[in-house]
Amino acid sequence: MKGVKIVIQDNYVKISYSHKYSRKRFSTGVKLDTPDQISDIGKLKGVVKDKERKQRQIDDLRNKVESSILHYHKSYGRYPTVDELENLLKHDNSLKSETDRLLIAYQQFYDGKIELFSNSDTKKIQSLNSHRALLYYLTDYETFLGRQIFLYEINKKWMFEFKKFNETKRENSTTKKYITYGGIRGNTLRKKVNIFIHFMKWAHEKKMCSAPTEIIGFGKEIEMPDIRKATITKNELFQIQEIELKSSSHEFIRDLFVFACWTGLRWSDLTTVEKSQIKKTNEGIALIKKAVKTREKFTIYLTDICLSILEKYEYNFNRMTNPAYNRALKTFLQSTGLFNDLTDFEEDGRLLERWEVISIHRARDSFITILLGENIPLSTLMQYTGHKKLSTLEGYVDKNTKVTNFMNNIK
């Protein structure tokens, strides 16, 4: 095979592999009395003691090197570097071990998280939705590669390829059925990457593999795109509430969005609402809970429509994943015909309509923007949202809303 040859170094028989401008030698463990006891094609001469065993030893390593190179080329469409080949040979025995498979190891990691959260009074199982989603993304990556992935393969280059795979929208075919849709970016992608790095650290501690230091902090390699901020108005929210729907699935999509717009809750807080968090106060009925993201306590008073939505779904909104909900939300908003106006956001050379850039997170923006328009004091609004800094709250305000004349109201 090109790049592979027998060499003698200090009378030891070694297999040499050259790739581009690098070369590495792998020892067979066979030592000869003189360099001329082996031919150029790797055959020992008759004068060698214990010839058959030593020949087997040489042939076994050579076959292992060549088969590893061929397997790598078939999987990746290129030949391995000398360091990649060394890594393959180092883990050759574990190639046959199921415990060294990436997916099996990650499943153990995920199962351990579930058990930990199930036995905790403060941690919610719903917080593991991103961990479960990552399992699906890894499964789809194996489908894409058409082979099993092993722990020893993970390095910075692998991370870049996995990142690119998830940034690309999936194309299902008769031969490849994907679980995920792909096309993720920004904070969603960074969250998946950071969970994966945490998993690799866990695998390293369990002595399953040696987590490469080059992947630590890889999340910083992910660009955070400008947020497409498009909100809805108070009147549009009233219109959505009044729409009669025949589909129960559309009804849930609409109701959850309405609830989010009237409360400003993040997705993680929406899906962890519990009946015990609804309190009757002197000011009215309020939802009082700690934010999953920041652990800051917030209090939001509930309108009659919010209370009816809570009762309708028995105080349980955890019925689908965030990405699945956002896809369904866009379909619903498009069907209303209320959000077909063009935005300033461009994609593939065309301006996007507003329904295309609204997600459940924009409900929080809408809530804050609507309340500011109602002249709600900032100190009160920050208690509703759980923000401690005005600068953080400001990031949720839609500055593209219509300019309103409040000056005539000043006396």
N, C-alpha and C positions, 0 to 999 in steps of 0.2 A: 504494500500500500504506500502511496506517495506520502512522504513526510515521516514514515516509520522505518527504522532500520536498526540492525544489531551493531552495537559498539562495544569495545573493550576499554575499561578504565581501571588501571591498577590490577589487571588480570581478572576483574569482575565483569561478567556478562550483563549488559544493560540494554534496555529497549529505549531508543532515542526517538523523540517526537519533535518535529520542527513545524512551526506555524508562523508564517510571515517572517518576522525578524527575531522570533523567540524560539528557544529550544530547551527541552527538559529531558533528563535521563531517569529511567525507572529501573531500579536494580532487580534482577531475577533471583538474587541470592546465590547464584552459581559462580564459584571462583575456579579458574583454570591455573594450571602450572605455568603455561606460556600462552601468549595471545594467539599463536598460530594453531591452537587445538580446536578452533572453530572456523567454519567456512564463512564466506561473505553472506550467504543466504541463511546463516544461523544453524547449520548442522554440525554437531560435535563429531570429532574424528574418533576413530576406534581406540586410540591410546588413552582416552579420558576414562578415569576410574568412575564407576557407578554411572556410566554413560546414559542408560535408559531413564533413570530417575531425573538426572540433571536436564536431559533433553526435554522431558515432560514439563519440568519446571519452567524452562525457557519458552516452550511452545504455549504453555498455559497463559503466561503473562502477555506474550505477543498477541495471542487470540483475544485476550481480555482488552488489550489496548485497541486493537483494530475494531472489535465489535462495539466498544464504547464510542469510538469515533463515528462509526456508521450509524449507530442508534441516535447519536446527537445530531448528526447531519440530517437524518430522516425527520427528526422532531422539529428542528429549528431552521432547516434549509441552509445551514452553513457549518463549517468545521469548527470544533471547539478550540479555544485558545489553550496554551499549555497549562495554564492555571485551572481552567475548567476541566480539562482532561484529568489533571491530578485530583481534583475534587471528586470526579466520577469514580476514579479507581479507588480512592480512599473509602468511598461509601458503597463499593460494589456489592458487598454482602447484604447491605441494607436495602438494595434495590429489590430484593426478594422478600423484604419484611413489610407487612401491612402497617405496622406501627410507625414506619417512617414516611408513610403517605401523608401529604399535607392535609387532605380533607379529613382523614381519620383523626389526626392529631387535633385539628381545629374543632371537630365534633366533641372530643374529650374536653377541650377548653370551654366550649359553649355549654356542655352539660354541667360542668363544674360551676359555671356562672349561674345557671338556672337553679341548681341546688342551693347555692349560697343565697340567692335572692329569695328563694321560696322559704327559707328559714329565717329571714330577716324581718324585723318589725318596721324598719325604715326604708328598705330598698324595695322598689316595685318591679315586678317581672316585666312590665311594659317598657322599662328602661333598657331592656335587652333587645328591643326591636331591631336596632342597628346591627347588633351582633348576629341576629338571625339572618338579616339581609345580606351580611357579608358572607355567610355560609352559602347563600344562593349565588352570589357573584363568583365565589371560588368554584362552585359546581359548574357554572356556565363557562368559566375559563378553561376547565378541563374539557368540556364539550367542544369549545372552540379549538383547543390544541389537538383534540382527538387522542389524548393519552392521559395517564395519571401524572400528577405533580408530586415531587418529593421535597422534603424539607431542605435537603442539602442544596437544592437548586436556587434557593432564595438569595438574591444579592441586589444591588442597586439597579442593575440592568433589568432584572426580572421585575422589579417594582415599577420601572418606567413602562415596560410592556404591559403589565397588569393595569396600570393607570390609563394607558392609551386604549386598551380594550374596553374599559368601563366608560370612557368618554365618548365612545362610538355607539351609536344606536344600533340595536340588534336587527339582524335580518334573518327571520326564521325560514327554514326550508324543510323539505321532506326528510332530509338527513340530519338536520340540527335543530333541536327543539330547546329553546332557551327559557329559563324561568324569569329572568330579569329583562328589562327593556333597554338598559344601557343609557347612554346620553347624560350621565350624571356629571356634575362639575362643582366647582367652588366648595362650599362648606360641607355639602353632602358627600362629595368624594373625599375630602380631607378627613371627615369623621370615619369613613370606612378604612382609610389608610392607617389612621392612628390606632384603630382597634386592631388591625392586622399587626402593627408593630408591637402593641401590647401583648398579643398572642405569641409572637416570636420570642419576646422576652420570657414569657411563661414557659415556652418549649425549651428555651435555653436553660432555665432554672431546673426543669425536669430532666435535663441532660438528654433530651431528644435530638438536639442539634446545637450548633454553635451559631447564635444569632449574629450576623455580620454588623459591626458597628456602623458601617456605611449607610445602613437603612434607617438608623435612629435619626429622627428629625426629618424624615423624607416628606412628611406632611407639608413642610415649608416649600417643597418643590411645586406644590399645586397653587396655581394662580387663583386669586379670589376676584372674580369678574365684578364689574359694576352692577349693583343691584338694580333690576328693572322694577321700579316702584310705581305701581299703578293702583290707585285706591278706588273705592266706590263711595258715592255720596249717601247722605241720610235718606233722601227721597228714593234713590235706587234701592236702598235696603228695604224700605217700606214696600216698594213694588215687588221685590223678590218674595217677601213674606206672603203676599196676596196671591201669588201664582198657584193655580190648581194643578196638581200633578197626579197622573195616573200610576206612575211607577213608584213603588216603595223605595227602590234603590236611589232614584233621583230625589225622592223626598228626604232621605237621610242626608244626601249630599247638600241639599239646600238648607235643611234645618241646622246642620252642624256649622255651616258657613255663617248663617244668620246669628247663631249663638256666639260664634267667635267674633263677629263684627260688633256685637253688643257687649262683649266682655273683654276683648283684647287678649284672650288667652293664647299662649303658644301651643303648638301641637302637643308637646310633651305634657302640658298641663291639661289640655282638653281630654287626652286619653287616660288621664289618671284622676279625673274628677270622681269623688265618692259622695254618697248621700250624707255621710257624717260631717262633711265639710260645709254643708248648707246650714247657716245659723240665722236665727231670728234675733234681730237687734232693735234698739229703739228707733233706728233710722230706716229700718226695713229688713227684708230678707237678703242676706249676703252670702257669697262664696268666700270663705276664708281658708287659705291654704298656703303652703310653701311652694315656691316655684321649683320645679324639678331641675332646671338649668342653673339657677343661681342660689337656691335654698333661701331666698329672701321671702319673707311673709308678705302677702298682699290681700287686700280686701276689695271685692267688687260687688256692688249692689245689683241685684238681678231684677230685670223687668218681668212683667207677666208672661211675655212671649218666651223668655229664657226659662222661666219656671215650668211652663207647659212643655217645652222641648225636653227638659231634663226628665220630667215625669213620663213623657212619651217613650223615651228610650231607657227608662228605668235606671237613670243615672250612670249609664255605661256607653261611652262613645268609642271605646276601643274595639272597633269592628273591622278595620282595614289598615294597611300600611300608609304612611305619609305619601310616598310616590304614587300609589294606586289611587289614593283620594284626590291628589292634585290632578291626575289625568281625568278622573271622572268629573271634577269640578269644572275644568275647562270645557268639557263637553256640555255640561249643564248650562254654564254661563253663555256659551255660544247659542244654545237652543232658545234662550230667552229673547235674543235679538236686542238686548239692552246695551251690549258692550262691544258693538261692531265698529266703534269709532277708532280711527287710527291713532297710534301713539308715536312718540319720537324714536322708539326703539326699532332698530333695523336688523334683519337677519336674511342672509342669502340675497341681498340686494333689494329687499322689499320692507316696507314699514309694517310692523306687527299691529294687529287689532288688539284692543284692550283685553278681551277675554283670553288672549294667548299669553299674557304676561301676569295674570292674576293667579295667585296660589293661596293656600290657606294662611301663609304667613302675612300676606297682604291684608288679611282681616285685622290683624293687630295694627297695621299702619292705618287702616280705615278707621278703626275705633279711636285711635289717638287723634287723627286728623279731624274727625267729626266732632269730638269733644272740645278740641281747641277752637273749632268754629263756633261752638256754643258758649264760648268764653268761660269754660270750666277753669277754675284756678289751677295753676301748675302744681301747687302743693297737693291738691286733692287728686289730680290726675296721676301723680307719681305714687300715691298710695294705692290707687286702682291697679297700676301696672307693676308695682314693686320695684320701680327704679329708684336708685339712690343718688344718681347724678343727672343733672339737667342735660348735659352734653350727650348722654346715652339716649335719653328720651327723644332728643332732637333728631336722632338718626332715623326715627320711625315716621317723621312728619313728611307728608307728600307736599313738596314745595311747588309742584306743578298744578295745584288746584286753582280754580278760577279766583281771580282777585275780587274781593267783596268790599263794598263801600261801607265801612263802619263809622265814618267820620260824621255823617248826618245825625247819628245817634248821640253824639257828644253834646251836652248842654252845659 
